[in-house]
Each structure stands twice: as C-alpha cells, then as structure tokens.
Amino acid sequence: MGVAVAGEGVGESRAAGAPAGWPSIADYWPDAPHRIGPEADVYHLDDTEAVMPNAAVVRAVAPKAEPSEAEPRDPFEDLVLAEDLAPPEPHWNGETAAAPVVRRRGRVLATVAFAALLLAGLTAAIVVQVPDGEQGTTAAPPVEAPAREERPALTASAPLDGREEASFALLTEVTILTVRSTALDGELFRISAPEGGGVRPNAVTSDGEVRLFLEETGDEDATATVEVLLSDEVRWSVRLLAGVDEGTVDLSAAAVSEVTLAGGATSIDLSLPSPDGTLPISLTKGANRLTVRTPARVPARAAIRQGAGTVEIDGATRSGIAKGEVFQSRDWRSATDRLDLDASAGLGTLRIEAA
C-alpha cells in the first residue's frame, strides 16, 4: 500500500510492492464526459438554481448596471464565484513517516509449504500386523489437528484524554473502508482489520491528529478491509488522502468541522450530522459515485469544476454537467447552517439528500 506524504501531491499513492512505472489506481477514476465541452447555459430546476460558469470573470470585464423596476433582475447576479468558491485552505501540516511495507514473497513459500505437508502425510502411514499373520499396509487413523494458535487482534486505539477536537487521515489505499462515529468509553478512536483481511492497521497519533497507515499481511488474495471508529465526544476533521474502492463514512453521531476526499474513490457514502455553520466538503480526486446524507434537509451548494455525469440536490436532477457549473439550493445564501461542496475533480454521480 502507498502513502501520501506531506510535500507531495495530496492524495497521490501507489500500491505497496508494485513494480516501478505501474500507474496508481487513483489516477484512473472516471472523469466527466463534458470536461472539454462548451460552457453550459443558465437553467432552472424545481428547487435548485444553476449559476452561469465564469460569471465573476464576465462581470469584471463589463459590470452590469443596477436593475431598475423596468428591467428584469438577474437572480444570479449576487453570486461571486471568485470569492465564494475559493478552495478551502489546507489544514494538514503534519509530517508523515513512511508507512511500513510488507513485501509479497510470491509463490515460493506456497510451494515449500505444500511439499512439507505432502511429506508429513507420507510419514503418517504405518505398517500393522493383521490377526491372521498376513502383513499389510494401511493408513493410521486420522489425527486431530492441533488447536489454532490465537493471534493478537489487528487493532489500534488511543485514549481520549479529554480532547474535544481531533483529525483523522487515511494515508494508505484500501479496498473497503468503514468509518463510524460512536461512543468509545474514553477512547479517541479504535481501528481494526479482520484477521486474514490483507492489511494490518498502524495508527500514528500526535496532538489529536490520527494518521492511519496500513501494512500488508502478505496474503495476495485477501481483500484490504478496515473499520475506523471515532469518538462521538469529539469534533472531527476527516480526510481520505488515499484511494478507496468502497467507502462508508458515517459521522452523523459526532460534530464535524470538514471532510476532504483527496484519494479517489469508486463509491463513497457520506453521512453527516446537521451542520453547525457552513460545513465544507472538498473533492480533489475523481469519484464515480458520491452520496451525501444529512438527518434532515440542509441547504447545499455544489461547485462542479471539472464536470459530472449527474447532479441531484433537493430532489432536482441534472445530467451532462459541463465544467465550471454551480448548483445551490435557493435558500443557501440566506442559510446559516449549510453544506458547501467544492469538486475540483471529475464526478460520475453526485447526490445530496436527507436520510
């Protein structure tokens, strides 16, 4: 498994043990079919408004006059893209150590193990004396296998120590990721991987920053699966800086300050609490499907900078999204508690909905 290191491109990672020159799976997430298409027209959905791309640039060249009573008012003239849609400043300043790598040993060990088992089976045969004096050869009765040696649980954890804010970052690619906020009885987090699942968690903590690296166990056929439990007593900043195939991130039981998806994903289901203020969500690496859920309807805005296949907000759907389009709930600007999603990479499908 690869590691995203501070100072390199955010979210860039490479599978551990891969030969030099092999591409990273995070670089091949589907991009939108209209990323080089023409700019979109202004259009309206039932409860969602779309903003003409490059509106701020056009306005800087030829400012519009104040509308008079006789002139129709442009409903989008108060949206300033250059100010409102600036990507959030990065908050990740920690240095990251190189993730321990477990190199795969190929099939040599498998061949040796098979030969050893075959030899053990042959030596189990014994010669016995039958009652009538005739000698024959027969196999010994089956011998019960020894009890399997118990291995230590593949878990990592740390005490809460009275913390009220913390951050979590995934720094190694994983196939199946589950992140959930819950009561942990005095622990800040608890990370586990199933035995035989292909990876072993290695969590590094410092000043409330939890950085998760994953070590390979050496089983080439195993699926890299990990579960992350985060204390519901803490306000969390969550960053997925490495690729995820299937991700379920349920933070609905905790307070959340920000979410960053910077590693690429096939599918991400993100459940959030009702926001307290503006809750930023950043997507900087492509995703095939991103679903964002809140307990109840929340005003939302989505800036689609590189295009998307389909966008659905407040039940209104639009397909074939060109680069630079912005969608927002009609009450977003006047709302205090709201979602603000900035997608600077291609998206297949984006859905923002109430649970």
C-alpha positions in Angstrom: 0.0 0.0 0.0 1.2 3.5 -0.8 1.4 6.5 1.4 0.6 10.1 0.7 3.4 12.2 2.2 3.3 15.8 3.1 5.1 17.8 0.4 3.9 15.5 -2.4 0.6 15.8 -4.3 -2.3 15.4 -1.9 -3.9 12.0 -2.3 -1.2 10.6 -4.5 -0.4 7.0 -3.6 0.8 3.8 -5.1 0.2 0.2 -4.1 3.0 -1.3 -1.9 5.2 -3.7 -3.8 4.1 -2.6 -7.2 6.9 -2.5 -9.9 8.2 0.9 -10.8 6.3 2.5 -13.5 2.9 0.9 -12.7 0.1 3.5 -12.6 -1.8 4.3 -9.4 -5.4 3.3 -9.5 -6.3 6.7 -8.1 -5.3 8.3 -11.4 -7.9 6.4 -13.4 -11.2 7.4 -11.8 -13.8 8.2 -14.4 -13.9 11.8 -15.4 -16.9 13.7 -16.7 -17.7 13.3 -20.4 -18.2 17.1 -20.7 -15.0 18.3 -19.2 -13.9 19.8 -22.6 -17.4 20.6 -23.7 -18.9 24.0 -24.2 -20.0 26.2 -21.3 -23.5 25.5 -20.1 -26.5 27.7 -20.4 -28.2 29.1 -17.4 -31.2 27.0 -16.4 -33.5 26.4 -13.5 -34.6 23.2 -11.7 -37.6 23.0 -9.4 -35.8 24.0 -6.2 -32.2 24.3 -7.3 -30.6 27.1 -9.3 -27.6 26.8 -11.6 -25.1 29.6 -12.0 -23.6 30.5 -15.3 -19.9 29.5 -15.3 -17.3 32.2 -15.3 -19.9 34.7 -14.1 -17.3 36.5 -12.0 -14.9 36.9 -14.9 -17.6 38.4 -17.2 -18.8 40.7 -14.5 -15.2 42.0 -14.0 -15.0 43.0 -17.7 -18.4 44.5 -18.1 -20.2 45.3 -14.8 -23.9 45.3 -15.1 -25.9 48.4 -14.2 -28.2 48.3 -11.2 -31.5 46.8 -12.3 -34.4 49.3 -12.4 -38.0 48.5 -11.9 -38.5 48.2 -15.6 -35.6 45.7 -16.1 -35.9 42.0 -15.1 -33.5 41.2 -12.3 -30.9 38.5 -12.8 -31.4 36.1 -9.9 -27.7 35.0 -10.0 -26.0 38.5 -10.1 -25.2 38.3 -6.4 -23.2 35.1 -6.7 -19.5 35.8 -6.8 -17.6 32.7 -7.8 -14.1 34.0 -7.2 -14.8 34.7 -3.6 -17.3 32.2 -2.5 -15.8 29.2 -4.3 -12.2 29.5 -3.4 -10.9 26.1 -2.3 -10.5 25.8 1.5 -7.1 26.3 2.9 -5.3 23.0 3.7 -5.2 22.2 7.4 -2.9 19.2 7.1 0.5 20.4 8.3 1.8 17.3 10.0 4.9 15.4 8.7 4.1 11.8 7.8 6.5 8.9 8.3 6.9 6.3 5.6 4.4 3.5 6.0 6.0 0.2 6.8 5.8 -2.1 3.7 5.3 -5.8 3.8 6.6 -7.2 0.5 4.9 -10.1 -1.0 7.1 -13.3 -1.2 5.5 -14.7 -4.4 4.6 -18.4 -4.7 7.9 -19.8 -3.4 6.7 -20.2 0.2 3.5 -21.7 -1.1 5.5 -24.4 -2.9 7.6 -25.1 0.1 4.6 -25.4 2.4 2.9 -27.8 0.0 6.0 -30.0 -0.1 6.2 -30.1 3.7 2.5 -31.0 4.0 3.0 -33.8 1.5 6.0 -35.2 3.4 4.1 -35.1 6.7 1.2 -37.0 5.1 3.5 -39.8 3.8 5.2 -40.3 7.1 1.8 -40.8 8.8 1.4 -44.2 7.1 2.4 -47.1 9.3 2.8 -50.9 8.8 0.5 -53.0 11.1 0.2 -56.8 11.8 -3.1 -58.3 10.9 -4.5 -61.1 13.1 -4.1 -64.0 10.6 -0.4 -63.3 10.2 -0.6 -61.5 6.9 1.1 -58.3 6.7 -0.4 -55.3 5.0 -0.1 -51.5 4.9 -2.8 -49.2 6.0 -3.1 -45.5 6.9 -3.2 -44.5 10.5 -6.5 -43.3 11.9 -7.0 -39.5 11.3 -5.2 -37.4 13.8 -7.0 -34.3 15.2 -5.3 -31.1 14.1 -3.8 -29.1 17.0 -5.7 -26.1 18.2 -5.1 -23.0 16.2 -2.7 -20.6 17.9 -4.5 -17.4 18.9 -3.1 -14.3 17.3 -3.3 -10.8 18.7 -6.2 -8.7 17.4 -5.4 -6.5 14.5 -6.5 -3.3 16.3 -5.2 0.1 17.2 -6.5 2.7 19.7 -5.6 5.6 21.9 -7.2 7.3 25.0 -9.4 10.3 24.6 -7.5 12.4 27.2 -10.2 15.0 27.4 -9.9 16.1 23.8 -12.8 18.0 22.2 -11.3 18.3 18.6 -9.3 15.9 16.5 -8.5 14.9 13.0 -8.3 11.6 11.1 -6.4 11.0 7.9 -6.2 7.8 5.8 -2.8 7.6 4.1 -2.8 4.2 2.5 -5.1 2.8 -0.2 -7.8 0.4 0.9 -10.4 -1.7 -0.8 -13.2 -1.5 1.7 -13.3 1.3 4.3 -15.8 1.9 7.1 -15.6 5.0 9.3 -18.2 5.5 12.0 -18.6 7.9 14.9 -19.8 6.2 18.1 -19.4 6.0 21.9 -16.0 4.5 22.8 -15.9 4.8 26.6 -12.9 7.0 27.0 -11.1 6.1 23.7 -10.3 8.6 21.0 -10.5 6.0 18.2 -10.5 2.3 17.6 -9.2 0.9 14.3 -9.5 -2.8 13.4 -8.9 -5.1 10.5 -10.2 -8.7 10.2 -7.7 -11.4 10.5 -6.8 -12.7 7.1 -8.1 -9.4 5.6 -4.9 -8.5 3.8 -3.9 -5.4 5.9 -2.9 -4.6 9.4 -3.6 -1.1 10.8 -0.7 1.1 12.0 -2.1 4.4 13.5 0.2 7.3 14.4 -1.2 9.9 16.8 0.1 13.3 17.7 -1.7 16.2 19.3 -5.1 15.0 18.3 -4.0 14.0 14.8 -4.7 10.4 13.9 -2.9 9.2 10.8 -3.7 5.7 9.6 -1.2 3.6 7.6 -2.0 0.1 6.5 0.6 -2.7 6.4 0.2 -5.6 4.0 -0.1 -9.0 5.7 1.4 -10.8 2.6 -1.8 -12.5 1.5 -2.1 -11.6 -2.2 -5.7 -13.0 -2.4 -7.1 -11.2 0.7 -9.2 -8.0 0.5 -7.8 -4.9 2.2 -10.6 -4.1 4.7 -10.5 -1.8 7.7 -13.0 -0.3 10.1 -12.4 3.0 11.9 -14.5 4.0 15.0 -14.2 7.7 16.1 -15.3 9.0 19.4 -18.7 10.8 19.3 -17.4 13.2 22.0 -15.0 14.9 19.6 -15.4 17.4 16.8 -13.7 15.7 13.8 -11.9 16.8 10.7 -11.8 13.8 8.3 -9.5 13.5 5.3 -9.3 10.5 3.0 -5.9 11.1 1.3 -5.6 7.7 -0.3 -7.7 5.7 -2.7 -10.8 3.9 -1.6 -12.8 1.4 -3.6 -16.0 1.2 -1.4 -16.2 3.7 1.4 -18.9 4.1 4.0 -18.3 7.2 6.2 -21.0 7.7 8.9 -20.2 10.8 11.0 -23.8 11.5 12.0 -23.2 10.9 15.7 -20.4 13.4 16.1 -19.7 17.1 15.3 -17.8 17.6 12.0 -15.7 20.6 11.0 -14.7 19.5 7.5 -14.4 16.5 5.1 -11.8 16.1 2.4 -11.8 13.4 -0.3 -8.4 13.5 -1.9 -7.6 10.0 -2.8 -10.1 9.0 -5.5 -13.0 6.5 -5.0 -15.3 4.2 -6.8 -18.1 4.8 -4.3 -18.4 7.0 -1.2 -21.5 7.1 1.1 -21.0 10.1 3.4 -23.5 10.6 6.3 -23.1 13.9 8.2 -24.8 15.5 11.2 -26.9 18.6 10.9 -24.2 21.3 10.3 -23.4 24.0 12.8 -22.5 26.8 10.4 -21.1 26.1 6.9 -19.7 22.6 6.6 -17.1 22.4 3.8 -16.7 19.2 1.7 -13.7 19.1 -0.7 -13.3 16.6 -3.5 -9.9 16.9 -5.2 -9.6 13.4 -6.8 -12.2 11.8 -9.1 -15.1 9.7 -7.8 -17.6 7.5 -9.6 -20.3 8.0 -7.1 -20.6 10.3 -4.1 -23.7 10.4 -1.9 -24.0 12.9 0.9 -26.8 12.5 3.5 -27.9 14.6 6.4 -30.6 13.8 9.1 -33.0 16.4 7.6 -32.9 18.7 4.5 -30.0 21.1 4.6 -29.4 23.9 2.1 -26.5 22.9 -0.1 -24.2 24.2 -2.8 -22.1 22.2 -5.2 -19.4 23.7 -7.4 -18.6 21.2 -10.3 -15.3 22.5 -11.6 -14.4 19.5 -13.9 -17.8 18.3 -14.9 -20.1 15.5 -13.8 -22.4 12.9 -15.2 -25.4 13.6 -12.9 -26.1 16.0 -10.0 -29.1 15.7 -7.7 -29.8 18.3 -5.0 -33.1 18.7 -3.1 -34.6 16.0 -5.4 -33.9 18.1 -8.6 -31.7 16.3 -11.1 -29.5 17.5 -13.9 -27.4 15.3 -16.3 -24.4 16.1 -18.5 -22.8 18.7 -16.3 -20.1 20.8 -18.0 -17.0 22.2 -16.4 -17.5 25.2 -14.0 -21.2 24.9 -13.2 -22.5 25.7 -9.8 -25.7 24.3 -8.2 -27.3 25.5 -5.0 -30.5 25.4 -3.0 -32.5 28.6 -3.4 -32.2 29.3 0.4 -28.4 28.6 0.6 -27.2 32.2 0.6 -29.6 33.1 3.4 -29.0 30.0 5.5 -26.6 29.9 8.5 -26.3 26.1 8.7 -25.5 24.6 5.3 -23.3 22.4 3.1 -20.7 23.7 0.7 -19.2 21.1 -1.6 -16.3 22.0 -3.9 -15.5 19.3 -6.5 -12.3 20.2 -8.3 -12.1 16.7 -9.9 -14.5 14.8 -12.1 -17.6 13.1 -10.8 -19.8 10.4 -12.1 -22.8 10.9 -9.9 -23.3 13.4 -7.0 -26.4 13.1 -4.8 -27.1 15.3 -1.8 -30.2 14.2 0.2 -31.9 13.9 3.5 -31.6 10.5 5.2 
